[in-house]
Amino acid sequence: MGDQPPLAGITVLDMSELLPGPYATQHLVELGARIIKVERPGGDGARKMFPGLFQAINRGKESITLDLKNDGDRAVLIRLAKTADVVIEGYRPGVTTRLGVDYATLSGINPQLIYCSISGYGQTGPSRNWPGHDMNYAAMAGAVAISGRPDGPPEHTTGVPIGDIAAASFAIISILAALRARDVTGKGQYLDVSIVDALTSWIMPRYGVWDLARRQGTETGKAEILQRPGYGVFATADGQYLTLGAIETPFFRSLLRVTGLTQFDDAAYDDYPARKEATDEITSALAACIIQKDYAFWAEAFEREDVPFSRVNSLAELAEDPQLAARGMIRQAGSANVIAYPVPMDGIDGVAAKVPAPGEHGKDILASLDREDP
């Protein structure tokens, strides 16, 4: 690994709180950016509401406390923006304009500034001012309609806040692209990241299947999307769970060899649509078979026969998983276990560890401002 992280020299002012913005800037700080976390008096609301979440996604940042309704504090933010590369904010549309820290104002003093707004529904459209949370965004994006049991009602089933993380991911991608564009043009730009738009983009593979069926005069519903033969979560005899993903014919053949389900050992089932028609029967037979043996038996057999499988890890088991351990994904930061940046890169040797106290770096940040702009 090299000594220079990829984003060394990039300064980001993070005016966001809770999850989407801080999750994005946590990755940026791991990539070497300097993140100045601008907190309101009392600090980011996640400090008290979700302390574990706060600690997970605010490591390695500098914190300054500013009341942006106060003229003096707002002037500090504007001075910071004069030399910053990126601003991220997560207010509802119109709030930064009322506060006088919007893109038009800050880019007027720093034309190279990249300004990223992350909001539920975006800065335009009839729903732009609606409040919301992950379930609401997933519903509008179509994710809820195709989640849950294939034959059941719509459900919000994922344990991961997919909307917030999708938006954070697109914010990171767009910020990096804007930094590259700035290298060419010398100009910054405004990025309007909508959580709903980000999740709608994630629906792309499912939407493509549905749209082709529509154009061919057929209809694709949740059952057609979710039902897959040789695919699912199955219980083992020792109370553990494993997943199978034997979708392709060679993998399905390997699955039959391991499980001995000879009733499906028919050339007709080499055709995926034919297997799909028998999804319920295949799934029921697999469940009845797999629960007869312990996880260790199936893990050895599936690995030997090249069947796509994986154990269902609990959160407590992540740090002990040999694959995650080999990749260095769960690391020690003081007394905490933290999840590392997931892509090995030159200049990234460890993880950001320290969680800032509210306003902890305020004096140092102000002192550096005085040195730069006396």
C-alpha positions as CSV (number, residue, x, y, z in Angstrom):
1,M,0.0,0.0,0.0
2,G,1.2,3.5,-0.8
3,D,1.4,6.4,1.7
4,Q,-0.9,8.8,0.0
5,P,-4.7,8.1,0.3
6,P,-6.7,8.8,-2.8
7,L,-8.6,11.8,-1.4
8,A,-5.7,13.5,0.4
9,G,-6.0,17.2,0.3
10,I,-9.8,17.2,-0.2
11,T,-11.8,19.0,2.4
12,V,-15.5,18.3,2.9
13,L,-17.9,20.3,5.1
14,D,-20.6,17.9,6.3
15,M,-23.8,19.7,7.4
16,S,-25.8,16.5,7.4
17,E,-26.8,14.2,10.3
18,L,-28.4,10.9,11.1
19,L,-27.5,8.4,8.3
20,P,-27.3,9.2,4.5
21,G,-24.8,12.1,4.6
22,P,-22.6,10.9,7.5
23,Y,-22.5,7.4,5.9
24,A,-21.2,9.0,2.7
25,T,-18.6,11.1,4.5
26,Q,-17.5,8.1,6.5
27,H,-16.3,6.5,3.3
28,L,-14.8,9.7,2.1
29,V,-12.8,10.0,5.3
30,E,-11.6,6.4,4.9
31,L,-10.4,7.5,1.4
32,G,-8.3,10.2,2.9
33,A,-10.6,13.3,2.8
34,R,-10.7,15.8,5.7
35,I,-14.2,15.9,7.0
36,I,-15.3,18.8,9.0
37,K,-18.6,17.8,10.7
38,V,-20.7,20.9,11.2
39,E,-23.1,20.1,14.1
40,R,-26.0,22.2,15.4
41,P,-26.0,23.1,19.1
42,G,-26.5,19.9,21.0
43,G,-24.9,17.9,18.2
44,D,-26.1,15.5,15.5
45,G,-29.4,14.0,16.6
46,A,-28.1,10.5,16.2
47,R,-25.7,11.0,19.1
48,K,-28.6,10.5,21.5
49,M,-31.2,8.7,19.4
50,F,-28.9,6.1,17.8
51,P,-25.4,6.3,19.6
52,G,-24.2,3.0,18.0
53,L,-25.0,4.2,14.5
54,F,-23.4,7.6,15.2
55,Q,-20.2,6.0,16.4
56,A,-20.1,3.7,13.3
57,I,-20.3,6.4,10.7
58,N,-18.6,9.4,12.3
59,R,-15.1,8.1,12.9
60,G,-12.1,10.2,12.0
61,K,-14.0,13.4,11.5
62,E,-13.5,16.8,13.0
63,S,-16.4,18.4,14.7
64,I,-17.4,22.1,15.0
65,T,-20.6,23.3,16.6
66,L,-22.4,26.1,14.7
67,D,-25.8,27.6,15.0
68,L,-26.5,28.6,11.4
69,K,-29.3,30.9,12.5
70,N,-26.7,33.0,14.2
71,D,-25.0,35.6,12.0
72,G,-21.6,35.0,13.6
73,D,-21.7,31.2,13.3
74,R,-23.1,31.5,9.7
75,A,-20.1,33.7,8.9
76,V,-17.8,31.0,10.1
77,L,-19.5,28.4,7.8
78,I,-19.1,30.8,4.9
79,R,-15.4,31.3,5.7
80,L,-15.0,27.5,5.8
81,A,-16.8,27.1,2.5
82,K,-14.3,29.6,0.8
83,T,-11.6,26.9,0.8
84,A,-13.6,23.7,1.0
85,D,-13.9,21.3,-1.9
86,V,-17.2,19.8,-1.1
87,V,-20.3,20.7,1.0
88,I,-22.9,18.0,1.9
89,E,-26.2,18.9,3.5
90,G,-29.3,16.9,4.3
91,Y,-32.0,19.5,5.1
92,R,-35.4,19.7,3.5
93,P,-35.5,21.7,0.3
94,G,-35.4,25.4,0.9
95,V,-33.8,25.3,4.4
96,T,-30.3,26.2,3.3
97,T,-31.6,29.1,1.3
98,R,-33.4,30.4,4.3
99,L,-30.2,30.0,6.3
100,G,-28.1,31.7,3.7
101,V,-25.8,28.7,3.1
102,D,-27.3,27.4,-0.1
103,Y,-25.3,26.6,-3.3
104,A,-26.0,30.0,-4.9
105,T,-24.5,31.8,-1.9
106,L,-21.5,29.6,-1.3
107,S,-20.6,29.0,-4.9
108,G,-20.6,32.8,-5.3
109,I,-17.6,33.0,-3.1
110,N,-16.1,29.6,-4.2
111,P,-16.9,28.8,-7.8
112,Q,-15.0,25.5,-7.5
113,L,-17.2,24.2,-4.7
114,I,-19.1,21.0,-5.2
115,Y,-22.4,21.2,-3.2
116,C,-24.3,18.0,-2.6
117,S,-27.9,18.0,-1.2
118,I,-29.3,14.7,0.0
119,S,-33.0,14.6,0.6
120,G,-35.9,12.1,0.6
121,Y,-37.6,13.2,-2.6
122,G,-35.1,15.6,-4.2
123,Q,-35.2,19.4,-4.7
124,T,-38.0,19.3,-7.3
125,G,-41.4,17.6,-7.8
126,P,-44.7,17.6,-6.0
127,S,-43.4,15.4,-3.1
128,R,-40.1,17.4,-2.5
129,N,-41.2,18.7,0.9
130,W,-42.7,15.5,2.3
131,P,-41.1,14.1,5.4
132,G,-40.1,10.4,5.2
133,H,-38.1,7.5,6.3
134,D,-36.6,4.4,4.5
135,M,-39.9,2.5,4.3
136,N,-41.6,5.5,2.6
137,Y,-38.9,5.9,0.1
138,A,-38.7,2.2,-0.7
139,A,-42.5,2.2,-1.2
140,M,-42.4,5.0,-3.8
141,A,-39.4,3.4,-5.6
142,G,-41.2,0.1,-6.1
143,A,-39.0,-1.9,-3.7
144,V,-41.8,-2.7,-1.2
145,A,-44.1,-4.0,-3.9
146,I,-41.7,-6.7,-4.9
147,S,-40.6,-7.6,-1.3
148,G,-41.8,-10.3,1.1
149,R,-43.3,-13.6,0.2
150,P,-43.9,-14.2,-3.5
151,D,-47.6,-15.0,-2.8
152,G,-48.1,-12.4,-0.1
153,P,-48.8,-8.7,0.3
154,P,-46.1,-5.9,-0.1
155,E,-43.6,-5.9,2.7
156,H,-40.7,-3.8,3.9
157,T,-38.6,-6.8,4.8
158,T,-34.9,-5.8,4.6
159,G,-33.0,-5.2,7.9
160,V,-30.7,-2.7,6.0
161,P,-31.7,0.9,5.5
162,I,-31.4,0.5,1.7
163,G,-32.7,4.0,0.8
164,D,-30.3,5.9,2.9
165,I,-27.4,3.8,1.8
166,A,-28.3,3.9,-1.9
167,A,-28.5,7.7,-1.7
168,A,-25.2,7.9,0.2
169,S,-23.6,5.6,-2.5
170,F,-24.8,7.8,-5.4
171,A,-23.7,10.9,-3.4
172,I,-20.1,9.5,-3.2
173,I,-20.1,8.5,-6.9
174,S,-21.4,11.9,-8.0
175,I,-19.0,13.8,-5.8
176,L,-16.0,11.9,-7.1
177,A,-17.2,12.4,-10.7
178,A,-17.7,16.2,-10.0
179,L,-14.2,16.4,-8.6
180,R,-12.9,14.8,-11.8
181,A,-15.0,17.2,-13.9
182,R,-13.6,20.1,-11.9
183,D,-10.1,19.0,-12.7
184,V,-11.0,19.6,-16.4
185,T,-13.3,22.7,-16.2
186,G,-12.1,24.4,-13.0
187,K,-15.8,24.7,-11.9
188,G,-17.8,23.1,-9.2
189,Q,-21.4,22.1,-9.5
190,Y,-24.6,21.3,-7.6
191,L,-25.7,17.7,-6.9
192,D,-29.3,17.0,-6.1
193,V,-29.4,13.5,-4.6
194,S,-32.8,12.0,-3.9
195,I,-33.2,8.9,-1.8
196,V,-36.2,7.8,-3.9
197,D,-34.3,8.4,-7.1
198,A,-31.4,6.3,-5.8
199,L,-33.6,3.4,-4.8
200,T,-35.5,3.6,-8.1
201,S,-32.2,3.2,-9.9
202,W,-31.6,0.1,-7.8
203,I,-34.9,-1.3,-9.1
204,M,-33.4,-1.2,-12.6
205,P,-32.9,-5.0,-13.0
206,R,-36.4,-5.9,-11.9
207,Y,-37.9,-3.1,-13.9
208,G,-36.1,-4.3,-17.0
209,V,-37.7,-7.8,-16.6
210,W,-41.1,-6.3,-16.1
211,D,-40.8,-3.9,-19.0
212,L,-39.8,-6.6,-21.5
213,A,-42.7,-8.7,-20.4
214,R,-45.0,-5.7,-20.9
215,R,-43.7,-5.1,-24.4
216,Q,-44.2,-8.8,-25.2
217,G,-47.8,-8.6,-24.0
218,T,-47.4,-10.5,-20.8
219,E,-47.5,-9.5,-17.1
220,T,-44.7,-10.0,-14.5
221,G,-45.7,-9.7,-10.9
222,K,-43.9,-10.2,-7.6
223,A,-44.3,-14.0,-7.8
224,E,-42.6,-14.2,-11.1
225,I,-39.7,-12.0,-9.9
226,L,-39.1,-13.6,-6.5
227,Q,-39.8,-17.3,-7.3
228,R,-36.5,-19.0,-8.2
229,P,-35.9,-22.8,-8.1
230,G,-32.9,-23.9,-6.0
231,Y,-32.8,-20.4,-4.3
232,G,-33.6,-19.5,-0.8
233,V,-32.9,-19.7,3.0
234,F,-33.1,-23.1,4.6
235,A,-32.8,-24.4,8.2
236,T,-30.4,-27.1,9.2
237,A,-30.7,-29.8,11.8
238,D,-28.6,-27.9,14.4
239,G,-30.7,-24.8,14.3
240,Q,-28.6,-22.8,11.8
241,Y,-29.5,-21.4,8.5
242,L,-27.9,-21.5,5.1
243,T,-28.7,-19.9,1.7
244,L,-28.7,-21.6,-1.7
245,G,-28.3,-19.9,-5.1
246,A,-28.3,-22.8,-7.5
247,I,-30.1,-20.9,-10.3
248,E,-28.0,-21.9,-13.4
249,T,-28.5,-25.5,-14.7
250,P,-24.9,-26.8,-13.8
251,F,-25.3,-25.5,-10.3
252,F,-28.8,-27.0,-10.0
253,R,-27.4,-30.4,-11.2
254,S,-24.7,-30.2,-8.5
255,L,-27.4,-29.4,-5.9
256,L,-29.3,-32.5,-7.0
257,R,-26.2,-34.7,-6.6
258,V,-25.6,-33.5,-3.1
259,T,-29.2,-33.7,-1.9
260,G,-30.2,-36.8,-3.8
261,L,-33.5,-35.2,-4.9
262,T,-33.8,-37.6,-7.8
263,Q,-37.4,-36.6,-8.6
264,F,-36.0,-33.5,-10.2
265,D,-33.2,-35.4,-12.0
266,D,-34.9,-35.1,-15.4
267,A,-33.6,-33.5,-18.6
268,A,-36.8,-31.4,-18.7
269,Y,-35.5,-29.5,-15.7
270,D,-32.4,-28.4,-17.5
271,D,-34.7,-25.8,-19.0
272,Y,-34.9,-22.9,-16.5
273,P,-38.5,-21.9,-17.3
274,A,-39.5,-25.5,-16.6
275,R,-37.7,-25.5,-13.2
276,K,-39.3,-22.1,-12.4
277,E,-42.7,-23.7,-12.9
278,A,-41.8,-26.2,-10.2
279,T,-40.3,-23.7,-7.8
280,D,-42.7,-24.5,-4.9
281,E,-42.1,-28.2,-5.2
282,I,-38.3,-27.8,-5.4
283,T,-38.2,-25.5,-2.5
284,S,-40.4,-27.7,-0.3
285,A,-38.3,-30.8,-1.1
286,L,-35.0,-28.9,-0.4
287,A,-36.3,-27.7,3.0
288,A,-37.4,-31.2,4.0
289,C,-34.0,-32.5,3.0
290,I,-31.6,-29.9,4.4
291,I,-33.2,-29.9,7.9
292,Q,-32.1,-33.5,8.3
293,K,-28.4,-32.7,8.6
294,D,-26.2,-30.2,10.5
295,Y,-24.8,-27.1,8.8
296,A,-21.2,-28.5,8.8
297,F,-22.4,-31.5,6.7
298,W,-24.0,-29.4,4.1
299,A,-21.1,-26.8,4.0
300,E,-18.6,-29.5,3.3
301,A,-20.8,-31.2,0.7
302,F,-21.8,-28.0,-1.1
303,E,-18.3,-26.7,-1.2
304,R,-17.0,-30.0,-2.6
305,E,-19.6,-30.1,-5.3
306,D,-19.4,-26.4,-6.2
307,V,-22.9,-25.4,-5.1
308,P,-23.5,-21.7,-4.4
309,F,-24.2,-21.5,-0.7
310,S,-23.4,-19.4,2.4
311,R,-24.1,-19.5,6.0
312,V,-26.6,-17.0,7.4
313,N,-24.3,-15.0,9.8
314,S,-25.8,-13.1,12.7
315,L,-24.2,-9.7,13.5
316,A,-22.4,-11.4,16.4
317,E,-20.8,-13.9,13.9
318,L,-19.5,-11.4,11.4
319,A,-16.1,-10.9,13.1
320,E,-15.5,-14.6,13.2
321,D,-16.4,-15.4,9.6
322,P,-13.2,-16.7,8.0
323,Q,-13.8,-15.0,4.6
324,L,-14.6,-11.6,6.2
325,A,-11.6,-12.0,8.5
326,A,-9.3,-12.8,5.5
327,R,-10.5,-9.6,3.8
328,G,-10.0,-7.5,6.9
329,M,-13.6,-6.3,6.9
330,I,-14.2,-6.3,10.6
331,R,-11.4,-4.4,12.5
332,Q,-10.6,-3.3,15.9
333,A,-10.7,0.4,16.7
334,G,-10.0,0.9,20.4
335,S,-12.7,-1.2,22.2
336,A,-15.0,-1.1,19.2
337,N,-15.4,-3.4,16.2
338,V,-15.7,-1.4,13.0
339,I,-16.4,-2.2,9.4
340,A,-13.6,-1.2,7.1
341,Y,-13.8,0.5,3.7
342,P,-14.6,-2.5,1.4
343,V,-12.2,-2.0,-1.5
344,P,-8.4,-2.4,-1.0
345,M,-6.6,0.7,-2.4
346,D,-3.2,2.3,-2.2
347,G,-2.9,4.6,0.7
348,I,-5.6,3.0,2.8
349,D,-3.9,1.1,5.5
350,G,-6.3,1.1,8.4
351,V,-9.6,2.5,9.6
352,A,-10.6,5.8,11.1
353,A,-11.1,5.2,14.7
354,K,-11.8,8.2,16.9
355,V,-15.4,9.5,17.2
356,P,-15.4,13.2,17.8
357,A,-17.1,14.9,20.7
358,P,-19.6,17.7,19.8
359,G,-17.5,20.7,18.8
360,E,-14.3,19.0,19.8
361,H,-12.2,20.6,17.0
362,G,-13.9,24.0,16.9
363,K,-11.0,26.0,18.4
364,D,-8.4,24.4,16.1
365,I,-10.7,24.9,13.0
366,L,-11.2,28.5,13.9
367,A,-7.5,29.0,14.6
368,S,-6.7,27.6,11.1
369,L,-9.3,29.9,9.6
370,D,-7.6,32.9,11.3
371,R,-4.3,31.8,9.9
372,E,-5.6,31.4,6.4
373,D,-7.9,34.5,6.4
374,P,-6.7,37.0,9.0
